[in-house]
């Protein structure tokens, strides 16, 4: 995988229980890893062909191969969060991982 294709700095967050100053337990998104990736929104035509709802923004992200990315994480790009719907690793050559994303509600 060529480095020139990885032009977006993305951060992976995981929900973790933390205690606030008053001792209350809260769920908070905590940064797990930051890496470079190739982020793309799904085109309007692809949305129509896949019979998806037009109001839900879909996207894809390709990063270098790694095994610690799971669907319970979210991806953050430029302050916007995306839910991970699927993690699709390249098991044959172990060069990349494709992620199917949707805008977090």
Residue pairs with C-beta under 8 A, 6 or more apart in sequence:
1 62
1 64
1 95
1 96
3 36
5 38
5 62
6 36
6 37
6 38
6 62
6 63
6 64
7 36
7 38
8 36
8 37
8 38
8 39
8 61
8 77
9 34
9 35
9 36
9 77
10 34
10 35
10 36
10 37
10 39
10 61
10 63
10 75
10 76
10 77
11 31
11 33
11 34
11 75
11 76
11 77
12 31
12 32
12 33
12 34
12 35
12 69
12 73
12 74
12 75
12 76
13 29
13 30
13 31
13 32
13 73
13 74
13 75
13 76
13 81
14 29
14 30
14 32
14 72
14 73
15 27
15 28
15 29
15 30
15 72
16 27
16 28
16 29
16 30
17 25
17 26
17 27
17 28
18 25
18 26
18 28
18 30
19 25
19 26
20 26
29 74
29 81
32 68
32 73
33 68
35 63
35 64
35 66
36 63
36 64
37 61
37 62
37 63
38 61
38 62
38 63
39 59
39 60
39 61
39 77
40 59
40 60
40 61
41 57
41 58
41 59
42 50
42 52
42 57
42 58
42 59
42 60
44 54
46 58
47 54
47 58
48 54
50 58
52 58
56 102
56 103
57 102
57 103
58 100
58 101
58 102
59 82
59 101
59 102
59 103
60 98
60 99
60 100
60 101
61 75
61 82
61 98
61 99
61 101
62 96
62 97
62 98
62 99
63 69
63 96
63 97
63 99
64 95
64 96
64 97
65 89
65 90
65 94
65 95
65 96
65 97
66 97
67 89
69 84
69 87
69 97
69 99
70 84
70 87
71 84
71 85
71 86
71 87
72 84
73 84
74 81
74 82
74 83
74 84
74 104
75 81
75 82
75 84
75 99
75 101
76 82
80 103
80 104
81 103
81 104
82 101
82 102
82 103
82 104
83 101
83 102
83 103
83 104
84 99
84 100
84 101
85 100
85 101
85 102
86 99
86 100
87 97
87 99
88 97
88 98
88 99
88 100
89 96
89 97
89 98
90 96
90 97
90 98
